[in-house]
Amino acid sequence: MKKDKEKVFIKPKFVMMLSALFIIILILTFFFGEGGFLEIMDAQKKIANHEKRIAELENEKNKLTDIITELKINPLALEKTAREKLWLMKDNEIVVVIIKDKKLKKNSDKKTEEKNKK
């Protein structure tokens, strides 16, 4: 009779431990497994970043489309862009380039001061 009672007590303990282990494995799989909670959260962040980048690119595309339309319609805008980006000029026209360099500015300031002292 003692053996029967021991077997009865062992079985519920074994079942409890087995079910606890199973629950722990399920929880770990839920968070860290393939397609788990953490992976889903990371994927959602990436999707949000990609959607933000898509919106930025669409805004840039719209701006460029407006510029293209303006260049096709307005010849003065086309001329202005050609002059600025391609350095085109009309006949008998001189282009003056202003160099903004701190070293040159300091040297010219020193020369100006020396001339003023004389």
C-alpha positions as CSV (number, residue, x, y, z in Angstrom):
1,M,0.0,0.0,0.0
2,K,2.8,2.4,0.7
3,K,4.1,2.0,-2.9
4,D,0.7,3.0,-4.3
5,K,0.5,6.1,-2.1
6,E,4.1,7.1,-3.2
7,K,3.2,6.7,-6.8
8,V,0.1,8.9,-6.4
9,F,2.2,11.7,-4.8
10,I,5.0,11.5,-7.4
11,K,2.7,11.9,-10.3
12,P,1.1,15.2,-9.4
13,K,4.6,16.7,-8.6
14,F,5.9,15.4,-11.9
15,V,2.9,16.8,-13.8
16,M,3.3,20.2,-12.0
17,M,7.0,20.4,-12.8
18,L,6.5,19.4,-16.4
19,S,3.7,22.0,-16.9
20,A,5.8,24.7,-15.2
21,L,8.7,23.9,-17.6
22,F,6.3,24.0,-20.5
23,I,5.0,27.4,-19.5
24,I,8.5,28.8,-19.1
25,I,9.5,27.5,-22.6
26,L,6.3,29.1,-24.0
27,I,7.1,32.5,-22.4
28,L,10.7,32.4,-23.6
29,T,9.6,31.5,-27.1
30,F,7.0,34.3,-27.0
31,F,9.6,36.9,-26.3
32,F,12.8,35.6,-27.9
33,G,11.8,33.0,-30.5
34,E,11.6,33.5,-34.2
35,G,8.7,35.9,-34.8
36,G,8.7,36.7,-31.1
37,F,7.5,39.9,-29.4
38,L,11.0,41.6,-29.4
39,E,11.4,40.8,-33.1
40,I,8.0,42.2,-33.9
41,M,8.8,45.4,-32.0
42,D,12.0,45.8,-33.9
43,A,10.3,45.2,-37.2
44,Q,7.6,47.9,-36.3
45,K,10.4,50.4,-35.5
46,K,12.0,49.7,-38.9
47,I,8.7,50.1,-40.7
48,A,8.1,53.4,-39.0
49,N,11.6,54.6,-40.0
50,H,11.0,53.5,-43.6
51,E,7.6,55.2,-43.7
52,K,9.2,58.4,-42.5
53,R,11.9,58.2,-45.1
54,I,9.3,57.5,-47.8
55,A,7.4,60.7,-46.7
56,E,10.6,62.7,-46.9
57,L,11.4,61.3,-50.4
58,E,7.9,62.1,-51.6
59,N,8.2,65.7,-50.4
60,E,11.6,66.0,-52.2
61,K,10.0,64.5,-55.3
62,N,7.2,67.0,-55.2
63,K,9.7,69.9,-54.8
64,L,11.7,68.6,-57.7
65,T,8.6,68.2,-59.9
66,D,7.6,71.8,-59.1
67,I,11.1,73.0,-60.1
68,I,10.9,71.0,-63.4
69,T,7.5,72.4,-64.2
70,E,8.8,75.9,-63.5
71,L,11.8,75.4,-65.7
72,K,9.6,74.1,-68.5
73,I,7.2,77.0,-68.3
74,N,9.3,80.0,-67.3
75,P,12.3,80.8,-69.5
76,L,13.7,83.2,-67.0
77,A,13.9,80.5,-64.4
78,L,15.7,78.3,-66.9
79,E,18.2,81.1,-67.6
80,K,18.8,81.7,-63.9
81,T,19.4,78.0,-63.2
82,A,21.8,77.7,-66.2
83,R,23.7,80.8,-65.1
84,E,24.1,79.6,-61.5
85,K,24.8,75.9,-62.0
86,L,26.5,75.8,-65.4
87,W,28.3,79.1,-65.3
88,L,26.7,80.2,-68.6
89,M,26.9,83.9,-69.5
90,K,25.8,86.2,-72.2
91,D,28.1,87.8,-74.8
92,N,30.1,90.8,-73.4
93,E,29.4,89.7,-69.8
94,I,32.0,89.2,-67.1
95,V,31.5,86.7,-64.3
96,V,32.8,87.8,-60.9
97,V,33.5,85.0,-58.4
98,I,33.7,86.0,-54.8
99,I,35.7,83.5,-52.7
100,K,34.6,83.3,-49.1
101,D,37.7,82.0,-47.4
102,K,38.7,82.9,-43.9
103,K,42.4,82.9,-44.6
104,L,42.1,85.2,-47.5
105,K,39.9,87.5,-45.5
106,K,42.4,87.7,-42.6
107,N,45.3,88.4,-45.1
108,S,43.3,91.2,-46.8
109,D,42.3,92.6,-43.4
110,K,46.0,92.7,-42.3
111,K,47.0,94.4,-45.6
112,T,44.2,96.9,-45.2
113,E,45.3,97.7,-41.7
114,E,49.0,98.1,-42.8
115,K,47.9,100.5,-45.5
116,N,45.8,102.5,-43.1
117,K,48.7,102.8,-40.7
118,K,51.0,104.2,-43.4
